[in-house]
Amino acid sequence: MNYLCTKCDKTYEISPLRYQCDCGNALTLAKDSRICPNPQVPAAMSLWRYREALPINADTEIVTLGEGMTPLVPLDVNAPEHFVKLDYLCPTGSYKDRGASVLLTHLKALGVEAVVEDSSGNAGAAIAAYSARAGIHCTIYCPESTSPGKLKQISAYGAELKLVPGNRMATTEAVKYAAERTCYASHNWHPFFFEGTKTLAYEIVEQLGWQPPTHVICPVGFGSIYLGLYIGFSELQTQGLIKNVPRLLGVQPDVCCPIYKADVNKTPSVTRMTQTGKTLAEGITAELPIRGQLILEALTTTNGAFTTVGDEDIKTGLTTLAAKGIYVEPTSAVVVKAYQKFRDAGIVTSGDRVVSILTGTGLKASRIS
């Protein structure tokens, strides 16, 4: 197993400080994954039921809080073709626990004693929690504008919190110096994080009786869900467990939507889009996604599509979900209007089986007095 740069084809041995190629590109893992769900393995009802498909040695002690195997339920009992994956029910309240569990398991096995991470909230909470579980010192960089509930949660795990003036991009820049001398447990750069998020695809297919949905809708900022789904479904297809990979449908806020722009304009690469205003969907504001080229590849390969939503759409989504007994943060609620937009565009048609990913609990966005 090695790190691989898909841009210049250079490979690297896995090491604690290596998180990108010398050319500046993000790295992937060159590995062999075999999906073999086993109810007899430890933490069988977590993502670790797929341990054989994860790049972790069999004798490695796993860092887990029981993440994964979240409910998959119809959004409306009268419309059973649209399912929602309640991934906000992971231990820290977001899907980011999937990547954090696999990444911190890997880093602990390497003997890492301290990590840094930058986040708009959810990833910071996940990395902080699993670092605490692993006994690893953790420092999280967040924008000053991050929801107070998320900041309180990060601090509660004992992580050192550094607030950065400016937007999400400024936070990423701020962490780079620290990453030169401390292991960068990045949910965007580190390929081991995506090995955790890919289990979303495994679970969806298993929960649907080993049949893939027609489409999967998810919020997209830097793309850790979108790419995790792409990796997971592709591995399932490679092993013959599913015939077709679902169409991957992404949602971005209208004030910061570089992938949507690239899709609409049919450009060969994703270019930076400066955020033009505030958005309730703080978790998916990425002016220049690190793995933009791979996202476009996933978009093209799966015949996917992107759309955008505004704050009024998000508020409507929150109300719709709450009326169904589902309480999520605004970033999750983007999928509601997106589903309708994809139907209006003829991308989702009658009879299609759709899964929408709900990423974070509404408690994270609540004000803390």
C-alpha positions as CSV (number, residue, x, y, z in Angstrom):
1,M,0.0,0.0,0.0
2,N,1.3,3.4,-1.0
3,Y,0.3,7.0,-1.7
4,L,-0.3,7.7,-5.4
5,C,-0.5,11.0,-7.2
6,T,-3.0,10.8,-10.0
7,K,-1.5,13.9,-11.7
8,C,2.1,12.9,-12.0
9,D,1.9,9.2,-11.2
10,K,4.5,9.5,-8.4
11,T,4.2,7.1,-5.4
12,Y,5.3,7.6,-1.8
13,E,5.6,5.5,1.2
14,I,3.0,6.2,3.8
15,S,4.4,8.5,6.6
16,P,2.9,10.8,9.2
17,L,3.9,14.1,7.6
18,R,3.1,13.2,4.0
19,Y,-0.4,14.5,3.0
20,Q,0.2,15.8,-0.6
21,C,2.4,15.2,-3.6
22,D,5.6,17.3,-4.2
23,C,3.7,18.7,-7.2
24,G,1.0,20.0,-4.9
25,N,-1.7,17.6,-5.9
26,A,-3.8,15.6,-3.4
27,L,-2.9,11.9,-3.0
28,T,-4.9,8.7,-3.2
29,L,-4.3,5.2,-1.9
30,A,-3.0,2.4,-4.1
31,K,-4.5,-0.6,-2.4
32,D,-6.7,-3.7,-2.7
33,S,-10.1,-3.5,-1.1
34,R,-12.3,-6.6,-0.6
35,I,-15.9,-6.0,0.6
36,C,-16.9,-8.8,2.9
37,P,-19.4,-7.7,5.6
38,N,-18.9,-10.0,8.6
39,P,-21.3,-9.8,11.5
40,Q,-18.8,-11.7,13.7
41,V,-16.1,-9.0,13.6
42,P,-15.7,-6.5,16.5
43,A,-18.1,-3.5,16.4
44,A,-20.2,-5.5,13.8
45,M,-22.9,-2.9,13.6
46,S,-20.5,-0.1,12.8
47,L,-18.6,0.7,9.6
48,W,-15.9,-1.8,10.9
49,R,-18.1,-4.7,9.7
50,Y,-16.3,-3.9,6.4
51,R,-12.9,-4.1,8.0
52,E,-11.5,-6.3,5.2
53,A,-12.2,-3.5,2.7
54,L,-10.3,-0.9,4.8
55,P,-6.6,-0.2,4.6
56,I,-5.9,-1.2,8.2
57,N,-3.9,-4.3,9.2
58,A,-5.8,-7.1,10.8
59,D,-3.8,-6.8,14.1
60,T,-4.2,-3.1,14.4
61,E,-6.3,-1.8,17.4
62,I,-9.1,0.2,15.9
63,V,-10.2,3.6,17.2
64,T,-14.0,3.5,17.3
65,L,-17.1,4.9,18.9
66,G,-19.5,2.7,17.1
67,E,-19.8,5.0,14.0
68,G,-21.7,4.0,10.9
69,M,-24.6,1.6,10.2
70,T,-27.0,4.6,10.5
71,P,-30.7,4.3,9.6
72,L,-31.9,4.4,6.0
73,V,-35.6,5.4,6.0
74,P,-38.1,6.7,3.5
75,L,-38.5,10.5,3.9
76,D,-42.2,10.1,3.4
77,V,-44.1,6.8,4.0
78,N,-46.3,7.7,1.0
79,A,-43.3,8.1,-1.3
80,P,-41.0,5.1,-0.4
81,E,-38.7,5.7,-3.4
82,H,-37.0,8.6,-1.7
83,F,-34.8,7.5,1.2
84,V,-32.8,9.6,3.6
85,K,-29.6,8.3,5.3
86,L,-29.6,9.6,8.8
87,D,-25.8,9.9,9.1
88,Y,-26.2,12.8,11.6
89,L,-26.7,10.0,14.1
90,C,-23.0,9.1,14.2
91,P,-21.4,9.6,17.7
92,T,-20.3,13.3,17.3
93,G,-23.4,14.2,15.3
94,S,-22.1,14.1,11.7
95,Y,-20.9,11.7,9.0
96,K,-17.3,12.9,9.5
97,D,-16.9,10.3,12.2
98,R,-16.5,7.7,9.5
99,G,-13.4,9.3,8.2
100,A,-12.1,10.2,11.6
101,S,-12.3,6.6,12.9
102,V,-10.3,5.2,10.0
103,L,-7.8,8.1,9.9
104,L,-7.1,8.1,13.6
105,T,-6.8,4.3,13.7
106,H,-4.2,4.6,11.0
107,L,-2.3,7.5,12.6
108,K,-2.3,5.9,16.1
109,A,-0.8,2.7,14.5
110,L,2.0,4.9,13.0
111,G,2.8,6.2,16.5
112,V,1.5,9.8,15.9
113,E,1.3,11.8,19.1
114,A,-0.1,15.1,17.9
115,V,-2.3,16.3,15.0
116,V,-3.6,19.5,13.5
117,E,-6.8,20.0,11.4
118,D,-8.8,22.9,9.9
119,S,-12.5,22.7,9.8
120,S,-15.8,24.7,9.6
121,G,-16.9,22.6,12.6
122,N,-18.1,19.0,12.0
123,A,-14.7,17.6,10.9
124,G,-13.0,19.4,13.8
125,A,-15.4,17.8,16.3
126,A,-14.9,14.4,14.8
127,I,-11.1,14.6,14.7
128,A,-11.0,16.1,18.2
129,A,-13.3,13.3,19.5
130,Y,-11.4,10.4,17.9
131,S,-8.0,12.0,18.8
132,A,-9.2,12.0,22.4
133,R,-10.2,8.3,22.1
134,A,-6.8,7.5,20.6
135,G,-4.9,9.5,23.2
136,I,-3.5,11.9,20.6
137,H,-3.1,15.7,21.2
138,C,-5.2,17.7,18.8
139,T,-5.3,21.3,17.6
140,I,-8.2,22.5,15.5
141,Y,-8.3,25.6,13.4
142,C,-11.8,27.1,12.7
143,P,-13.2,30.2,11.2
144,E,-14.3,32.8,13.8
145,S,-17.8,32.6,12.3
146,T,-18.2,28.8,13.1
147,S,-21.4,28.0,15.0
148,P,-20.9,28.3,18.8
149,G,-22.3,24.9,19.3
150,K,-19.6,23.3,17.2
151,L,-16.8,25.2,18.8
152,K,-18.1,24.2,22.3
153,Q,-18.2,20.6,21.2
154,I,-14.6,20.7,19.9
155,S,-13.3,22.2,23.1
156,A,-15.2,19.7,25.2
157,Y,-13.1,16.9,23.7
158,G,-10.0,18.6,25.1
159,A,-8.7,19.8,21.7
160,E,-6.8,23.1,21.5
161,L,-8.9,25.5,19.5
162,K,-7.5,28.3,17.3
163,L,-10.0,30.7,15.7
164,V,-9.0,32.3,12.4
165,P,-10.4,35.7,11.1
166,G,-12.0,35.4,7.6
167,N,-13.7,32.6,5.7
168,R,-13.1,28.9,5.3
169,M,-10.3,29.5,2.8
170,A,-8.4,31.6,5.3
171,T,-8.5,28.8,7.9
172,T,-7.0,26.4,5.4
173,E,-4.1,28.8,4.8
174,A,-3.6,29.3,8.5
175,V,-3.1,25.6,9.2
176,K,-0.4,25.0,6.6
177,Y,2.5,26.3,8.7
178,A,1.6,24.0,11.6
179,A,1.2,21.1,9.1
180,E,4.9,21.4,8.2
181,R,5.9,20.1,11.6
182,T,2.8,18.3,13.0
183,C,0.8,15.5,11.4
184,Y,-2.0,17.0,9.3
185,A,-5.2,15.0,10.0
186,S,-7.0,16.7,7.2
187,H,-10.4,15.4,6.1
188,N,-9.8,17.0,2.7
189,W,-6.1,16.1,2.0
190,H,-5.7,12.8,3.8
191,P,-6.7,9.8,1.7
192,F,-7.4,7.6,4.7
193,F,-10.3,9.8,5.6
194,F,-12.1,8.9,2.3
195,E,-11.6,5.2,3.2
196,G,-14.0,5.9,6.0
197,T,-16.6,7.9,4.0
198,K,-16.7,5.2,1.3
199,T,-18.5,2.9,3.8
200,L,-21.6,5.1,3.2
201,A,-21.9,3.4,-0.2
202,Y,-21.4,-0.1,1.3
203,E,-24.1,0.5,3.9
204,I,-26.6,2.0,1.4
205,V,-26.3,-1.0,-0.9
206,E,-26.4,-3.5,2.0
207,Q,-29.5,-1.8,3.5
208,L,-31.3,-1.9,0.2
209,G,-30.8,-5.7,-0.1
210,W,-27.6,-5.4,-2.1
211,Q,-29.2,-3.3,-4.8
212,P,-27.9,0.1,-5.6
213,P,-30.2,3.2,-5.7
214,T,-30.6,5.0,-9.0
215,H,-29.3,8.3,-7.5
216,V,-27.6,9.5,-4.4
217,I,-27.9,13.2,-3.4
218,C,-25.4,14.8,-1.0
219,P,-24.1,18.3,0.0
220,V,-20.7,19.1,-1.5
221,G,-18.1,21.5,-0.3
222,F,-14.6,19.9,-0.5
223,G,-16.3,16.6,-1.6
224,S,-15.5,14.1,1.2
225,I,-19.0,12.5,0.9
226,Y,-19.2,12.7,-2.9
227,L,-15.8,11.2,-3.4
228,G,-16.3,8.6,-0.7
229,L,-19.5,7.5,-2.4
230,Y,-17.7,7.3,-5.7
231,I,-14.9,5.2,-4.3
232,G,-17.3,2.9,-2.4
233,F,-19.7,2.3,-5.2
234,S,-16.9,1.8,-7.7
235,E,-15.3,-0.9,-5.5
236,L,-18.7,-2.6,-5.1
237,Q,-19.0,-2.6,-8.9
238,T,-15.4,-3.9,-9.4
239,Q,-16.1,-6.8,-7.2
240,G,-19.4,-7.6,-9.0
241,L,-21.6,-6.9,-6.0
242,I,-23.5,-4.3,-8.0
243,K,-24.0,-3.9,-11.7
244,N,-24.3,-0.1,-12.0
245,V,-22.9,2.8,-10.0
246,P,-25.7,5.3,-9.0
247,R,-25.7,8.7,-10.5
248,L,-24.1,11.0,-7.9
249,L,-26.0,14.3,-7.5
250,G,-24.3,17.1,-5.7
251,V,-25.6,20.3,-4.0
252,Q,-23.8,23.5,-3.3
253,P,-24.8,26.9,-1.9
254,D,-25.4,29.5,-4.6
255,V,-22.9,31.9,-3.0
256,C,-20.1,29.4,-3.3
257,C,-20.5,26.8,-6.0
258,P,-17.3,26.2,-8.1
259,I,-18.2,22.6,-9.0
260,Y,-21.6,23.6,-10.1
261,K,-20.1,26.3,-12.3
262,A,-17.6,23.9,-13.8
263,D,-20.4,21.4,-14.6
264,V,-22.7,24.0,-16.1
265,N,-20.0,25.6,-18.2
266,K,-18.5,22.2,-19.1
267,T,-15.0,23.4,-18.2
268,P,-12.2,20.7,-17.9
269,S,-11.2,21.8,-14.4
270,V,-12.6,23.5,-11.3
271,T,-11.5,27.1,-10.8
272,R,-11.7,29.2,-7.7
273,M,-15.0,31.0,-7.0
274,T,-14.8,33.6,-4.3
275,Q,-17.7,33.3,-1.9
276,T,-20.1,36.1,-2.7
277,G,-22.1,36.3,0.5
278,K,-23.0,34.5,3.7
279,T,-24.9,31.2,3.7
280,L,-26.6,29.0,6.2
281,A,-24.8,26.0,4.7
282,E,-21.5,26.9,6.4
283,G,-20.3,23.3,6.1
284,I,-20.0,23.3,2.3
285,T,-18.4,26.6,1.5
286,A,-15.2,25.7,-0.5
287,E,-13.9,28.3,-2.9
288,L,-11.5,25.9,-4.5
289,P,-12.0,22.2,-3.7
290,I,-8.6,20.4,-3.3
291,R,-9.8,17.3,-5.2
292,G,-11.8,19.2,-7.9
293,Q,-10.4,17.1,-10.8
294,L,-11.4,13.9,-9.1
295,I,-14.9,15.3,-8.3
296,L,-15.3,16.1,-12.0
297,E,-14.2,12.6,-12.9
298,A,-16.8,11.1,-10.5
299,L,-19.4,13.5,-12.0
300,T,-18.7,12.4,-15.5
301,T,-18.2,8.7,-14.8
302,T,-21.5,8.4,-13.0
303,N,-23.4,10.7,-15.3
304,G,-24.0,12.8,-12.3
305,A,-25.2,16.4,-11.9
306,F,-25.0,19.4,-9.6
307,T,-27.4,22.1,-8.5
308,T,-27.4,25.0,-6.1
309,V,-29.7,26.3,-3.3
310,G,-30.2,29.6,-1.5
311,D,-30.9,30.3,2.1
312,E,-34.7,30.4,1.6
313,D,-34.5,26.9,0.0
314,I,-32.5,25.7,3.0
315,K,-35.0,27.1,5.5
316,T,-37.8,25.4,3.6
317,G,-35.8,22.2,3.8
318,L,-35.3,22.5,7.5
319,T,-39.1,22.9,8.0
320,T,-39.9,20.0,5.7
321,L,-37.5,17.6,7.5
322,A,-38.6,18.7,10.9
323,A,-42.2,18.0,10.0
324,K,-41.0,14.4,9.3
325,G,-39.4,14.1,12.7
326,I,-35.9,14.9,11.4
327,Y,-33.8,17.7,13.0
328,V,-30.6,18.5,11.0
329,E,-28.3,21.4,10.6
330,P,-28.8,23.8,7.6
331,T,-26.0,22.2,5.6
332,S,-27.9,18.9,5.6
333,A,-31.2,20.5,4.6
334,V,-29.9,21.5,1.2
335,V,-30.8,18.1,-0.2
336,V,-34.6,18.7,0.1
337,K,-34.8,21.5,-2.5
338,A,-32.1,19.8,-4.5
339,Y,-34.3,16.7,-4.8
340,Q,-37.1,18.8,-6.2
341,K,-34.8,20.6,-8.6
342,F,-33.4,17.4,-9.9
343,R,-37.0,16.2,-10.5
344,D,-38.0,19.4,-12.2
345,A,-34.9,19.0,-14.5
346,G,-35.9,15.5,-15.4
347,I,-32.8,14.0,-13.9
348,V,-34.8,12.2,-11.2
349,T,-37.9,10.6,-12.8
350,S,-40.8,8.6,-11.5
351,G,-39.9,5.2,-10.1
352,D,-36.2,6.1,-9.5
353,R,-34.9,5.1,-6.1
354,V,-33.1,8.0,-4.5
355,V,-31.0,8.2,-1.3
356,S,-30.3,11.7,0.2
357,I,-27.5,12.0,2.8
358,L,-28.3,13.9,5.9
359,T,-24.9,14.9,7.3
360,G,-25.1,16.8,10.6
361,T,-27.5,17.1,13.6
362,G,-29.5,20.3,14.1
363,L,-28.1,20.5,17.6
364,K,-24.8,21.6,16.2
365,A,-26.3,24.8,14.7
366,S,-28.2,25.7,17.9
367,R,-27.0,28.8,19.8
368,I,-25.2,28.1,23.1
369,S,-25.8,30.8,25.8
